[in-house]
């Protein structure tokens, strides 16, 4: 699970990263999709692809601190989507 990042949910960023850099939050979903970006949803099932993956040793059953709750994760200061909301113009 080392190195899990944005591309796990959003696809390879080599093409669409410049769209984000140049347009900030004003880019449109269709523009990003045309460059290969995929989209997650507010549905925790997307995040559970990694957090509940059989290869992930960090499970809530092991220790309650590993239990994944999407709403709590989005509130953490280090969470990317606290700065870049999942909803908006794009």
PyMOL Python script that loads the backbone (N, CA, C, O; Angstrom):
from pymol import cmd

cmd.read_pdbstr("""\
ATOM      1  N   UNK A   1       0.816  -1.198   0.000  1.00  0.00           N
ATOM      2  CA  UNK A   1       0.000   0.000   0.000  1.00  0.00           C
ATOM      3  C   UNK A   1       0.861   1.264   0.000  1.00  0.00           C
ATOM      4  O   UNK A   1       0.335   2.377   0.012  1.00  0.00           O
ATOM      5  N   UNK A   2       2.154   1.093  -0.014  1.00  0.00           N
ATOM      6  CA  UNK A   2       3.059   2.231  -0.053  1.00  0.00           C
ATOM      7  C   UNK A   2       2.858   3.023  -1.336  1.00  0.00           C
ATOM      8  O   UNK A   2       2.783   2.441  -2.418  1.00  0.00           O
ATOM      9  N   UNK A   3       2.773   4.308  -1.231  1.00  0.00           N
ATOM     10  CA  UNK A   3       2.654   5.155  -2.403  1.00  0.00           C
ATOM     11  C   UNK A   3       1.241   5.355  -2.919  1.00  0.00           C
ATOM     12  O   UNK A   3       1.058   5.882  -4.016  1.00  0.00           O
ATOM     13  N   UNK A   4       0.236   4.949  -2.153  1.00  0.00           N
ATOM     14  CA  UNK A   4      -1.146   5.166  -2.581  1.00  0.00           C
ATOM     15  C   UNK A   4      -1.392   6.663  -2.630  1.00  0.00           C
ATOM     16  O   UNK A   4      -1.093   7.377  -1.673  1.00  0.00           O
ATOM     17  N   UNK A   5      -1.927   7.131  -3.722  1.00  0.00           N
ATOM     18  CA  UNK A   5      -2.176   8.561  -3.869  1.00  0.00           C
ATOM     19  C   UNK A   5      -3.368   8.831  -4.762  1.00  0.00           C
ATOM     20  O   UNK A   5      -4.193   7.947  -4.996  1.00  0.00           O
ATOM     21  N   UNK A   6      -3.456  10.032  -5.250  1.00  0.00           N
ATOM     22  CA  UNK A   6      -4.593  10.506  -6.048  1.00  0.00           C
ATOM     23  C   UNK A   6      -4.899   9.609  -7.239  1.00  0.00           C
ATOM     24  O   UNK A   6      -6.063   9.373  -7.565  1.00  0.00           O
ATOM     25  N   UNK A   7      -3.843   9.106  -7.892  1.00  0.00           N
ATOM     26  CA  UNK A   7      -4.037   8.334  -9.111  1.00  0.00           C
ATOM     27  C   UNK A   7      -4.755   7.011  -8.878  1.00  0.00           C
ATOM     28  O   UNK A   7      -5.260   6.414  -9.830  1.00  0.00           O
ATOM     29  N   UNK A   8      -4.812   6.545  -7.650  1.00  0.00           N
ATOM     30  CA  UNK A   8      -5.545   5.317  -7.348  1.00  0.00           C
ATOM     31  C   UNK A   8      -7.023   5.479  -7.690  1.00  0.00           C
ATOM     32  O   UNK A   8      -7.667   4.527  -8.129  1.00  0.00           O
ATOM     33  N   UNK A   9      -7.556   6.669  -7.492  1.00  0.00           N
ATOM     34  CA  UNK A   9      -8.972   6.928  -7.787  1.00  0.00           C
ATOM     35  C   UNK A   9      -9.164   7.702  -9.080  1.00  0.00           C
ATOM     36  O   UNK A   9     -10.169   7.525  -9.769  1.00  0.00           O
ATOM     37  N   UNK A  10      -8.215   8.554  -9.409  1.00  0.00           N
ATOM     38  CA  UNK A  10      -8.420   9.511 -10.486  1.00  0.00           C
ATOM     39  C   UNK A  10      -7.689   9.198 -11.779  1.00  0.00           C
ATOM     40  O   UNK A  10      -7.808   9.956 -12.742  1.00  0.00           O
ATOM     41  N   UNK A  11      -6.940   8.111 -11.834  1.00  0.00           N
ATOM     42  CA  UNK A  11      -6.222   7.763 -13.050  1.00  0.00           C
ATOM     43  C   UNK A  11      -4.899   8.499 -13.171  1.00  0.00           C
ATOM     44  O   UNK A  11      -4.581   9.386 -12.378  1.00  0.00           O
ATOM     45  N   UNK A  12      -4.145   8.113 -14.171  1.00  0.00           N
ATOM     46  CA  UNK A  12      -2.812   8.666 -14.399  1.00  0.00           C
ATOM     47  C   UNK A  12      -2.881  10.172 -14.664  1.00  0.00           C
ATOM     48  O   UNK A  12      -3.583  10.616 -15.573  1.00  0.00           O
ATOM     49  N   UNK A  13      -2.162  10.940 -13.881  1.00  0.00           N
ATOM     50  CA  UNK A  13      -2.254  12.392 -13.934  1.00  0.00           C
ATOM     51  C   UNK A  13      -1.331  13.096 -14.898  1.00  0.00           C
ATOM     52  O   UNK A  13      -1.325  14.326 -14.950  1.00  0.00           O
ATOM     53  N   UNK A  14      -0.549  12.357 -15.665  1.00  0.00           N
ATOM     54  CA  UNK A  14       0.435  13.016 -16.526  1.00  0.00           C
ATOM     55  C   UNK A  14      -0.194  13.964 -17.535  1.00  0.00           C
ATOM     56  O   UNK A  14       0.437  14.942 -17.937  1.00  0.00           O
ATOM     57  N   UNK A  15      -1.421  13.693 -17.950  1.00  0.00           N
ATOM     58  CA  UNK A  15      -2.082  14.554 -18.926  1.00  0.00           C
ATOM     59  C   UNK A  15      -2.946  15.625 -18.272  1.00  0.00           C
ATOM     60  O   UNK A  15      -2.881  16.791 -18.662  1.00  0.00           O
ATOM     61  N   UNK A  16      -3.745  15.253 -17.294  1.00  0.00           N
ATOM     62  CA  UNK A  16      -4.696  16.211 -16.740  1.00  0.00           C
ATOM     63  C   UNK A  16      -4.118  17.102 -15.641  1.00  0.00           C
ATOM     64  O   UNK A  16      -4.770  18.057 -15.219  1.00  0.00           O
ATOM     65  N   UNK A  17      -2.915  16.808 -15.175  1.00  0.00           N
ATOM     66  CA  UNK A  17      -2.339  17.624 -14.094  1.00  0.00           C
ATOM     67  C   UNK A  17      -2.175  19.086 -14.503  1.00  0.00           C
ATOM     68  O   UNK A  17      -2.364  19.984 -13.683  1.00  0.00           O
ATOM     69  N   UNK A  18      -1.827  19.328 -15.761  1.00  0.00           N
ATOM     70  CA  UNK A  18      -1.661  20.706 -16.216  1.00  0.00           C
ATOM     71  C   UNK A  18      -2.988  21.450 -16.270  1.00  0.00           C
ATOM     72  O   UNK A  18      -3.032  22.662 -16.061  1.00  0.00           O
ATOM     73  N   UNK A  19      -4.065  20.732 -16.549  1.00  0.00           N
ATOM     74  CA  UNK A  19      -5.390  21.343 -16.520  1.00  0.00           C
ATOM     75  C   UNK A  19      -5.687  21.865 -15.112  1.00  0.00           C
ATOM     76  O   UNK A  19      -6.156  22.991 -14.946  1.00  0.00           O
ATOM     77  N   UNK A  20      -5.414  21.049 -14.120  1.00  0.00           N
ATOM     78  CA  UNK A  20      -5.622  21.453 -12.729  1.00  0.00           C
ATOM     79  C   UNK A  20      -4.711  22.630 -12.368  1.00  0.00           C
ATOM     80  O   UNK A  20      -5.137  23.583 -11.716  1.00  0.00           O
ATOM     81  N   UNK A  21      -3.467  22.547 -12.797  1.00  0.00           N
ATOM     82  CA  UNK A  21      -2.488  23.597 -12.489  1.00  0.00           C
ATOM     83  C   UNK A  21      -2.897  24.925 -13.127  1.00  0.00           C
ATOM     84  O   UNK A  21      -2.827  25.974 -12.487  1.00  0.00           O
ATOM     85  N   UNK A  22      -3.319  24.874 -14.370  1.00  0.00           N
ATOM     86  CA  UNK A  22      -3.637  26.094 -15.100  1.00  0.00           C
ATOM     87  C   UNK A  22      -5.009  26.676 -14.772  1.00  0.00           C
ATOM     88  O   UNK A  22      -5.191  27.892 -14.813  1.00  0.00           O
ATOM     89  N   UNK A  23      -5.967  25.823 -14.449  1.00  0.00           N
ATOM     90  CA  UNK A  23      -7.327  26.309 -14.232  1.00  0.00           C
ATOM     91  C   UNK A  23      -7.788  26.248 -12.778  1.00  0.00           C
ATOM     92  O   UNK A  23      -8.868  26.742 -12.454  1.00  0.00           O
ATOM     93  N   UNK A  24      -6.988  25.650 -11.901  1.00  0.00           N
ATOM     94  CA  UNK A  24      -7.401  25.537 -10.509  1.00  0.00           C
ATOM     95  C   UNK A  24      -8.736  24.813 -10.412  1.00  0.00           C
ATOM     96  O   UNK A  24      -8.907  23.746 -11.001  1.00  0.00           O
ATOM     97  N   UNK A  25      -9.674  25.376  -9.681  1.00  0.00           N
ATOM     98  CA  UNK A  25     -10.985  24.738  -9.520  1.00  0.00           C
ATOM     99  C   UNK A  25     -11.980  25.144 -10.595  1.00  0.00           C
ATOM    100  O   UNK A  25     -13.157  24.796 -10.495  1.00  0.00           O
ATOM    101  N   UNK A  26     -11.547  25.864 -11.615  1.00  0.00           N
ATOM    102  CA  UNK A  26     -12.477  26.295 -12.654  1.00  0.00           C
ATOM    103  C   UNK A  26     -12.549  25.319 -13.832  1.00  0.00           C
ATOM    104  O   UNK A  26     -13.329  25.534 -14.759  1.00  0.00           O
ATOM    105  N   UNK A  27     -11.742  24.245 -13.806  1.00  0.00           N
ATOM    106  CA  UNK A  27     -11.816  23.279 -14.899  1.00  0.00           C
ATOM    107  C   UNK A  27     -13.171  22.574 -14.880  1.00  0.00           C
ATOM    108  O   UNK A  27     -13.822  22.471 -13.841  1.00  0.00           O
ATOM    109  N   UNK A  28     -13.569  22.103 -16.030  1.00  0.00           N
ATOM    110  CA  UNK A  28     -14.831  21.374 -16.162  1.00  0.00           C
ATOM    111  C   UNK A  28     -14.553  19.880 -16.229  1.00  0.00           C
ATOM    112  O   UNK A  28     -13.523  19.441 -16.740  1.00  0.00           O
ATOM    113  N   UNK A  29     -15.480  19.124 -15.709  1.00  0.00           N
ATOM    114  CA  UNK A  29     -15.344  17.665 -15.661  1.00  0.00           C
ATOM    115  C   UNK A  29     -15.052  17.087 -17.049  1.00  0.00           C
ATOM    116  O   UNK A  29     -14.183  16.227 -17.189  1.00  0.00           O
ATOM    117  N   UNK A  30     -15.772  17.553 -18.075  1.00  0.00           N
ATOM    118  CA  UNK A  30     -15.562  17.019 -19.426  1.00  0.00           C
ATOM    119  C   UNK A  30     -14.140  17.261 -19.926  1.00  0.00           C
ATOM    120  O   UNK A  30     -13.576  16.420 -20.625  1.00  0.00           O
ATOM    121  N   UNK A  31     -13.559  18.408 -19.569  1.00  0.00           N
ATOM    122  CA  UNK A  31     -12.173  18.702 -19.961  1.00  0.00           C
ATOM    123  C   UNK A  31     -11.224  17.687 -19.327  1.00  0.00           C
ATOM    124  O   UNK A  31     -10.331  17.159 -19.990  1.00  0.00           O
ATOM    125  N   UNK A  32     -11.427  17.421 -18.037  1.00  0.00           N
ATOM    126  CA  UNK A  32     -10.560  16.491 -17.324  1.00  0.00           C
ATOM    127  C   UNK A  32     -10.741  15.065 -17.833  1.00  0.00           C
ATOM    128  O   UNK A  32      -9.767  14.332 -18.003  1.00  0.00           O
ATOM    129  N   UNK A  33     -11.975  14.680 -18.071  1.00  0.00           N
ATOM    130  CA  UNK A  33     -12.234  13.328 -18.590  1.00  0.00           C
ATOM    131  C   UNK A  33     -11.584  13.135 -19.961  1.00  0.00           C
ATOM    132  O   UNK A  33     -11.049  12.065 -20.251  1.00  0.00           O
ATOM    133  N   UNK A  34     -11.631  14.166 -20.800  1.00  0.00           N
ATOM    134  CA  UNK A  34     -11.026  14.083 -22.128  1.00  0.00           C
ATOM    135  C   UNK A  34      -9.520  13.842 -22.047  1.00  0.00           C
ATOM    136  O   UNK A  34      -8.919  13.292 -22.970  1.00  0.00           O
ATOM    137  N   UNK A  35      -8.921  14.260 -20.933  1.00  0.00           N
ATOM    138  CA  UNK A  35      -7.477  14.072 -20.731  1.00  0.00           C
ATOM    139  C   UNK A  35      -7.159  12.819 -19.914  1.00  0.00           C
ATOM    140  O   UNK A  35      -6.005  12.587 -19.556  1.00  0.00           O
ATOM    141  N   UNK A  36      -8.183  12.010 -19.618  1.00  0.00           N
ATOM    142  CA  UNK A  36      -7.952  10.730 -18.953  1.00  0.00           C
ATOM    143  C   UNK A  36      -8.244  10.674 -17.473  1.00  0.00           C
ATOM    144  O   UNK A  36      -8.020   9.634 -16.852  1.00  0.00           O
ATOM    145  N   UNK A  37      -8.736  11.752 -16.877  1.00  0.00           N
ATOM    146  CA  UNK A  37      -9.033  11.714 -15.449  1.00  0.00           C
ATOM    147  C   UNK A  37     -10.329  10.971 -15.205  1.00  0.00           C
ATOM    148  O   UNK A  37     -11.314  11.174 -15.915  1.00  0.00           O
ATOM    149  N   UNK A  38     -10.327  10.116 -14.206  1.00  0.00           N
ATOM    150  CA  UNK A  38     -11.550   9.456 -13.774  1.00  0.00           C
ATOM    151  C   UNK A  38     -12.006  10.130 -12.494  1.00  0.00           C
ATOM    152  O   UNK A  38     -11.238  10.843 -11.847  1.00  0.00           O
ATOM    153  N   UNK A  39     -13.234   9.905 -12.142  1.00  0.00           N
ATOM    154  CA  UNK A  39     -13.788  10.577 -10.970  1.00  0.00           C
ATOM    155  C   UNK A  39     -14.258   9.604  -9.916  1.00  0.00           C
ATOM    156  O   UNK A  39     -14.866   8.577 -10.217  1.00  0.00           O
ATOM    157  N   UNK A  40     -13.968   9.941  -8.689  1.00  0.00           N
ATOM    158  CA  UNK A  40     -14.520   9.223  -7.550  1.00  0.00           C
ATOM    159  C   UNK A  40     -15.877   9.860  -7.251  1.00  0.00           C
ATOM    160  O   UNK A  40     -16.316  10.760  -7.967  1.00  0.00           O
ATOM    161  N   UNK A  41     -16.510   9.411  -6.236  1.00  0.00           N
ATOM    162  CA  UNK A  41     -17.779   9.980  -5.825  1.00  0.00           C
ATOM    163  C   UNK A  41     -17.723  10.199  -4.329  1.00  0.00           C
ATOM    164  O   UNK A  41     -16.716   9.901  -3.687  1.00  0.00           O
ATOM    165  N   UNK A  42     -18.794  10.716  -3.776  1.00  0.00           N
ATOM    166  CA  UNK A  42     -18.884  10.845  -2.319  1.00  0.00           C
ATOM    167  C   UNK A  42     -19.216   9.506  -1.673  1.00  0.00           C
ATOM    168  O   UNK A  42     -19.334   9.420  -0.451  1.00  0.00           O
ATOM    169  N   UNK A  43     -19.367   8.475  -2.473  1.00  0.00           N
ATOM    170  CA  UNK A  43     -19.655   7.136  -1.983  1.00  0.00           C
ATOM    171  C   UNK A  43     -18.365   6.529  -1.420  1.00  0.00           C
ATOM    172  O   UNK A  43     -17.362   6.424  -2.127  1.00  0.00           O
ATOM    173  N   UNK A  44     -18.399   6.142  -0.176  1.00  0.00           N
ATOM    174  CA  UNK A  44     -17.203   5.597   0.485  1.00  0.00           C
ATOM    175  C   UNK A  44     -16.691   4.325  -0.185  1.00  0.00           C
ATOM    176  O   UNK A  44     -15.542   3.944   0.035  1.00  0.00           O
ATOM    177  N   UNK A  45     -17.517   3.657  -0.998  1.00  0.00           N
ATOM    178  CA  UNK A  45     -17.085   2.426  -1.661  1.00  0.00           C
ATOM    179  C   UNK A  45     -15.855   2.664  -2.528  1.00  0.00           C
ATOM    180  O   UNK A  45     -15.011   1.778  -2.664  1.00  0.00           O
ATOM    181  N   UNK A  46     -15.748   3.852  -3.114  1.00  0.00           N
ATOM    182  CA  UNK A  46     -14.580   4.168  -3.942  1.00  0.00           C
ATOM    183  C   UNK A  46     -13.326   4.147  -3.083  1.00  0.00           C
ATOM    184  O   UNK A  46     -12.325   3.541  -3.463  1.00  0.00           O
ATOM    185  N   UNK A  47     -13.370   4.796  -1.939  1.00  0.00           N
ATOM    186  CA  UNK A  47     -12.215   4.839  -1.040  1.00  0.00           C
ATOM    187  C   UNK A  47     -11.899   3.462  -0.463  1.00  0.00           C
ATOM    188  O   UNK A  47     -10.743   3.130  -0.201  1.00  0.00           O
ATOM    189  N   UNK A  48     -12.953   2.669  -0.271  1.00  0.00           N
ATOM    190  CA  UNK A  48     -12.750   1.338   0.299  1.00  0.00           C
ATOM    191  C   UNK A  48     -12.013   0.398  -0.649  1.00  0.00           C
ATOM    192  O   UNK A  48     -11.541  -0.658  -0.228  1.00  0.00           O
ATOM    193  N   UNK A  49     -11.907   0.773  -1.930  1.00  0.00           N
ATOM    194  CA  UNK A  49     -11.115  -0.035  -2.853  1.00  0.00           C
ATOM    195  C   UNK A  49      -9.702  -0.218  -2.312  1.00  0.00           C
ATOM    196  O   UNK A  49      -9.104  -1.279  -2.490  1.00  0.00           O
ATOM    197  N   UNK A  50      -9.172   0.791  -1.663  1.00  0.00           N
ATOM    198  CA  UNK A  50      -7.847   0.683  -1.048  1.00  0.00           C
ATOM    199  C   UNK A  50      -7.953   0.388   0.447  1.00  0.00           C
ATOM    200  O   UNK A  50      -7.289  -0.510   0.965  1.00  0.00           O
ATOM    201  N   UNK A  51      -8.803   1.163   1.131  1.00  0.00           N
ATOM    202  CA  UNK A  51      -8.863   1.044   2.588  1.00  0.00           C
ATOM    203  C   UNK A  51      -9.368  -0.314   3.060  1.00  0.00           C
ATOM    204  O   UNK A  51      -9.025  -0.750   4.158  1.00  0.00           O
ATOM    205  N   UNK A  52     -10.175  -0.986   2.249  1.00  0.00           N
ATOM    206  CA  UNK A  52     -10.704  -2.294   2.628  1.00  0.00           C
ATOM    207  C   UNK A  52     -10.134  -3.402   1.734  1.00  0.00           C
ATOM    208  O   UNK A  52     -10.655  -4.517   1.710  1.00  0.00           O
ATOM    209  N   UNK A  53      -9.076  -3.090   1.012  1.00  0.00           N
ATOM    210  CA  UNK A  53      -8.452  -4.046   0.111  1.00  0.00           C
ATOM    211  C   UNK A  53      -7.878  -5.214   0.911  1.00  0.00           C
ATOM    212  O   UNK A  53      -7.281  -5.002   1.967  1.00  0.00           O
ATOM    213  N   UNK A  54      -8.050  -6.444   0.422  1.00  0.00           N
ATOM    214  CA  UNK A  54      -7.514  -7.607   1.142  1.00  0.00           C
ATOM    215  C   UNK A  54      -6.007  -7.526   1.395  1.00  0.00           C
ATOM    216  O   UNK A  54      -5.509  -8.122   2.350  1.00  0.00           O
ATOM    217  N   UNK A  55      -5.278  -6.794   0.548  1.00  0.00           N
ATOM    218  CA  UNK A  55      -3.832  -6.668   0.722  1.00  0.00           C
ATOM    219  C   UNK A  55      -3.454  -5.588   1.733  1.00  0.00           C
ATOM    220  O   UNK A  55      -2.294  -5.489   2.131  1.00  0.00           O
ATOM    221  N   UNK A  56      -4.416  -4.790   2.143  1.00  0.00           N
ATOM    222  CA  UNK A  56      -4.150  -3.740   3.120  1.00  0.00           C
ATOM    223  C   UNK A  56      -4.177  -4.347   4.524  1.00  0.00           C
ATOM    224  O   UNK A  56      -5.223  -4.819   4.969  1.00  0.00           O
ATOM    225  N   UNK A  57      -3.055  -4.339   5.216  1.00  0.00           N
ATOM    226  CA  UNK A  57      -3.011  -4.947   6.548  1.00  0.00           C
ATOM    227  C   UNK A  57      -3.655  -4.077   7.633  1.00  0.00           C
ATOM    228  O   UNK A  57      -3.876  -4.556   8.746  1.00  0.00           O
ATOM    229  N   UNK A  58      -3.953  -2.833   7.339  1.00  0.00           N
ATOM    230  CA  UNK A  58      -4.452  -1.905   8.347  1.00  0.00           C
ATOM    231  C   UNK A  58      -5.975  -1.881   8.349  1.00  0.00           C
ATOM    232  O   UNK A  58      -6.585  -1.037   7.694  1.00  0.00           O
ATOM    233  N   UNK A  59      -6.577  -2.785   9.067  1.00  0.00           N
ATOM    234  CA  UNK A  59      -8.032  -2.945   9.128  1.00  0.00           C
ATOM    235  C   UNK A  59      -8.563  -2.541  10.505  1.00  0.00           C
ATOM    236  O   UNK A  59      -7.860  -2.614  11.512  1.00  0.00           O
ATOM    237  N   UNK A  60      -9.820  -2.117  10.511  1.00  0.00           N
ATOM    238  CA  UNK A  60     -10.471  -1.778  11.766  1.00  0.00           C
ATOM    239  C   UNK A  60     -10.538  -2.951  12.729  1.00  0.00           C
ATOM    240  O   UNK A  60     -10.573  -2.764  13.945  1.00  0.00           O
ATOM    241  N   UNK A  61     -10.555  -4.169  12.180  1.00  0.00           N
ATOM    242  CA  UNK A  61     -10.570  -5.370  13.034  1.00  0.00           C
ATOM    243  C   UNK A  61      -9.265  -5.508  13.812  1.00  0.00           C
ATOM    244  O   UNK A  61      -9.252  -6.022  14.930  1.00  0.00           O
ATOM    245  N   UNK A  62      -8.172  -5.048  13.214  1.00  0.00           N
ATOM    246  CA  UNK A  62      -6.860  -5.110  13.858  1.00  0.00           C
ATOM    247  C   UNK A  62      -6.788  -4.105  15.000  1.00  0.00           C
ATOM    248  O   UNK A  62      -6.336  -4.425  16.100  1.00  0.00           O
ATOM    249  N   UNK A  63      -7.237  -2.894  14.723  1.00  0.00           N
ATOM    250  CA  UNK A  63      -7.229  -1.828  15.722  1.00  0.00           C
ATOM    251  C   UNK A  63      -8.263  -0.794  15.290  1.00  0.00           C
ATOM    252  O   UNK A  63      -8.336  -0.447  14.111  1.00  0.00           O
ATOM    253  N   UNK A  64      -9.055  -0.305  16.225  1.00  0.00           N
ATOM    254  CA  UNK A  64     -10.130   0.634  15.870  1.00  0.00           C
ATOM    255  C   UNK A  64      -9.604   1.918  15.227  1.00  0.00           C
ATOM    256  O   UNK A  64     -10.349   2.607  14.530  1.00  0.00           O
ATOM    257  N   UNK A  65      -8.328   2.249  15.452  1.00  0.00           N
ATOM    258  CA  UNK A  65      -7.774   3.459  14.833  1.00  0.00           C
ATOM    259  C   UNK A  65      -7.681   3.326  13.314  1.00  0.00           C
ATOM    260  O   UNK A  65      -7.545   4.332  12.617  1.00  0.00           O
ATOM    261  N   UNK A  66      -7.752   2.103  12.790  1.00  0.00           N
ATOM    262  CA  UNK A  66      -7.677   1.875  11.354  1.00  0.00           C
ATOM    263  C   UNK A  66      -9.045   1.856  10.668  1.00  0.00           C
ATOM    264  O   UNK A  66      -9.121   1.728   9.446  1.00  0.00           O
ATOM    265  N   UNK A  67     -10.114   1.981  11.437  1.00  0.00           N
ATOM    266  CA  UNK A  67     -11.440   1.986  10.830  1.00  0.00           C
ATOM    267  C   UNK A  67     -11.578   3.207   9.937  1.00  0.00           C
ATOM    268  O   UNK A  67     -11.297   4.328  10.361  1.00  0.00           O
ATOM    269  N   UNK A  68     -12.012   2.990   8.696  1.00  0.00           N
ATOM    270  CA  UNK A  68     -12.132   4.077   7.735  1.00  0.00           C
ATOM    271  C   UNK A  68     -13.567   4.588   7.692  1.00  0.00           C
ATOM    272  O   UNK A  68     -14.508   3.839   7.432  1.00  0.00           O
ATOM    273  N   UNK A  69     -13.705   5.888   7.955  1.00  0.00           N
ATOM    274  CA  UNK A  69     -14.995   6.567   7.853  1.00  0.00           C
ATOM    275  C   UNK A  69     -14.777   7.774   6.947  1.00  0.00           C
ATOM    276  O   UNK A  69     -14.053   8.704   7.305  1.00  0.00           O
ATOM    277  N   UNK A  70     -15.406   7.758   5.773  1.00  0.00           N
ATOM    278  CA  UNK A  70     -15.167   8.785   4.773  1.00  0.00           C
ATOM    279  C   UNK A  70     -15.353  10.191   5.325  1.00  0.00           C
ATOM    280  O   UNK A  70     -14.493  11.047   5.121  1.00  0.00           O
ATOM    281  N   UNK A  71     -16.443  10.443   6.008  1.00  0.00           N
ATOM    282  CA  UNK A  71     -16.724  11.779   6.525  1.00  0.00           C
ATOM    283  C   UNK A  71     -15.612  12.264   7.456  1.00  0.00           C
ATOM    284  O   UNK A  71     -15.239  13.437   7.426  1.00  0.00           O
ATOM    285  N   UNK A  72     -15.091  11.368   8.271  1.00  0.00           N
ATOM    286  CA  UNK A  72     -13.996  11.733   9.174  1.00  0.00           C
ATOM    287  C   UNK A  72     -12.707  11.976   8.383  1.00  0.00           C
ATOM    288  O   UNK A  72     -11.954  12.900   8.690  1.00  0.00           O
ATOM    289  N   UNK A  73     -12.457  11.157   7.376  1.00  0.00           N
ATOM    290  CA  UNK A  73     -11.240  11.311   6.577  1.00  0.00           C
ATOM    291  C   UNK A  73     -11.220  12.655   5.863  1.00  0.00           C
ATOM    292  O   UNK A  73     -10.170  13.290   5.766  1.00  0.00           O
ATOM    293  N   UNK A  74     -12.377  13.095   5.360  1.00  0.00           N
ATOM    294  CA  UNK A  74     -12.439  14.355   4.634  1.00  0.00           C
ATOM    295  C   UNK A  74     -12.249  15.566   5.545  1.00  0.00           C
ATOM    296  O   UNK A  74     -11.929  16.654   5.067  1.00  0.00           O
ATOM    297  N   UNK A  75     -12.441  15.390   6.837  1.00  0.00           N
ATOM    298  CA  UNK A  75     -12.277  16.494   7.786  1.00  0.00           C
ATOM    299  C   UNK A  75     -10.833  16.679   8.251  1.00  0.00           C
ATOM    300  O   UNK A  75     -10.484  17.724   8.800  1.00  0.00           O
ATOM    301  N   UNK A  76     -10.004  15.672   8.032  1.00  0.00           N
ATOM    302  CA  UNK A  76      -8.616  15.756   8.483  1.00  0.00           C
ATOM    303  C   UNK A  76      -7.870  16.830   7.700  1.00  0.00           C
ATOM    304  O   UNK A  76      -8.089  16.989   6.500  1.00  0.00           O
ATOM    305  N   UNK A  77      -7.004  17.552   8.363  1.00  0.00           N
ATOM    306  CA  UNK A  77      -6.311  18.672   7.723  1.00  0.00           C
ATOM    307  C   UNK A  77      -5.392  18.246   6.588  1.00  0.00           C
ATOM    308  O   UNK A  77      -5.126  19.045   5.690  1.00  0.00           O
ATOM    309  N   UNK A  78      -4.905  17.023   6.599  1.00  0.00           N
ATOM    310  CA  UNK A  78      -4.007  16.575   5.544  1.00  0.00           C
ATOM    311  C   UNK A  78      -4.766  16.002   4.350  1.00  0.00           C
ATOM    312  O   UNK A  78      -4.146  15.591   3.368  1.00  0.00           O
ATOM    313  N   UNK A  79      -6.093  15.967   4.417  1.00  0.00           N
ATOM    314  CA  UNK A  79      -6.882  15.422   3.338  1.00  0.00           C
ATOM    315  C   UNK A  79      -6.948  16.407   2.188  1.00  0.00           C
ATOM    316  O   UNK A  79      -7.337  17.559   2.375  1.00  0.00           O
ATOM    317  N   UNK A  80      -6.572  15.964   1.007  1.00  0.00           N
ATOM    318  CA  UNK A  80      -6.533  16.813  -0.181  1.00  0.00           C
ATOM    319  C   UNK A  80      -7.879  17.468  -0.457  1.00  0.00           C
ATOM    320  O   UNK A  80      -7.938  18.645  -0.814  1.00  0.00           O
ATOM    321  N   UNK A  81      -8.941  16.721  -0.295  1.00  0.00           N
ATOM    322  CA  UNK A  81     -10.251  17.248  -0.639  1.00  0.00           C
ATOM    323  C   UNK A  81     -10.804  18.241   0.368  1.00  0.00           C
ATOM    324  O   UNK A  81     -11.892  18.782   0.167  1.00  0.00           O
ATOM    325  N   UNK A  82     -10.083  18.487   1.436  1.00  0.00           N
ATOM    326  CA  UNK A  82     -10.496  19.591   2.303  1.00  0.00           C
ATOM    327  C   UNK A  82     -10.190  20.903   1.579  1.00  0.00           C
ATOM    328  O   UNK A  82     -10.921  21.884   1.721  1.00  0.00           O
ATOM    329  N   UNK A  83      -9.111  20.913   0.808  1.00  0.00           N
ATOM    330  CA  UNK A  83      -8.713  22.103   0.049  1.00  0.00           C
ATOM    331  C   UNK A  83      -9.423  22.157  -1.301  1.00  0.00           C
ATOM    332  O   UNK A  83      -9.806  23.229  -1.770  1.00  0.00           O
ATOM    333  N   UNK A  84      -9.594  20.997  -1.915  1.00  0.00           N
ATOM    334  CA  UNK A  84     -10.240  20.910  -3.224  1.00  0.00           C
ATOM    335  C   UNK A  84     -11.497  20.067  -3.077  1.00  0.00           C
ATOM    336  O   UNK A  84     -11.426  18.840  -3.147  1.00  0.00           O
ATOM    337  N   UNK A  85     -12.640  20.698  -2.878  1.00  0.00           N
ATOM    338  CA  UNK A  85     -13.895  19.961  -2.613  1.00  0.00           C
ATOM    339  C   UNK A  85     -14.246  18.969  -3.715  1.00  0.00           C
ATOM    340  O   UNK A  85     -13.891  19.156  -4.879  1.00  0.00           O
ATOM    341  N   UNK A  86     -14.946  17.919  -3.325  1.00  0.00           N
ATOM    342  CA  UNK A  86     -15.400  16.919  -4.274  1.00  0.00           C
ATOM    343  C   UNK A  86     -16.568  17.430  -5.106  1.00  0.00           C
ATOM    344  O   UNK A  86     -16.869  16.875  -6.162  1.00  0.00           O
ATOM    345  N   UNK A  87     -17.214  18.465  -4.644  1.00  0.00           N
ATOM    346  CA  UNK A  87     -18.342  19.017  -5.385  1.00  0.00           C
ATOM    347  C   UNK A  87     -18.039  20.453  -5.747  1.00  0.00           C
ATOM    348  O   UNK A  87     -17.237  21.111  -5.084  1.00  0.00           O
ATOM    349  N   UNK A  88     -18.668  20.937  -6.784  1.00  0.00           N
ATOM    350  CA  UNK A  88     -18.426  22.318  -7.209  1.00  0.00           C
ATOM    351  C   UNK A  88     -18.676  22.469  -8.685  1.00  0.00           C
ATOM    352  O   UNK A  88     -19.387  21.660  -9.280  1.00  0.00           O
ATOM    353  N   UNK A  89     -18.109  23.486  -9.284  1.00  0.00           N
ATOM    354  CA  UNK A  89     -18.325  23.753 -10.700  1.00  0.00           C
ATOM    355  C   UNK A  89     -17.925  22.588 -11.587  1.00  0.00           C
ATOM    356  O   UNK A  89     -18.569  22.312 -12.599  1.00  0.00           O
ATOM    357  N   UNK A  90     -16.879  21.923 -11.206  1.00  0.00           N
ATOM    358  CA  UNK A  90     -16.394  20.843 -12.058  1.00  0.00           C
ATOM    359  C   UNK A  90     -17.153  19.567 -11.774  1.00  0.00           C
ATOM    360  O   UNK A  90     -16.887  18.539 -12.396  1.00  0.00           O
TER     361      UNK A  90
END
""", "prot")
cmd.dss("prot")
cmd.show_as("cartoon", "prot")
cmd.util.cbc("prot")
cmd.orient("prot")
